[in-house]
Amino acid sequence: MGIPLRVLLVEDSEDDALLVVRELRRAGYDPIYERVDSAPATEAVLDCHTWDLVLGDYNMPHYSGTAALQRLREHGLGRVSSVTLAKALPGTAT
């Protein structure tokens, strides 16, 4: 078992979210995660859990990491230790 880590993934692609989870596991963590891709979904999980880490897709078709960050700020970041927004990996479509 790795180091427990509660991760909120703001991501529209399930495949991309699973890649992130895989890399966290390879790094020695045991991620407990939720994936959200809309404001209502974000609202729902903010009231249910506390998060150690928030990783967000910078630009999604109907939502964005920056919009999720704004919701986190309005809700109160609580004990979130890191919020990271990513645009795109080199060689991928944006």
Protein Blocks (a to p, Z undefined) as FASTA:
>chain_A
ZZddddddddfbfklmmmmmmmmmmnopacdddddfbfklmmmmmmmpccfbdcddfbaf
kbcfklmmmmmmmnogkjafbdcddfbdehiaZZ
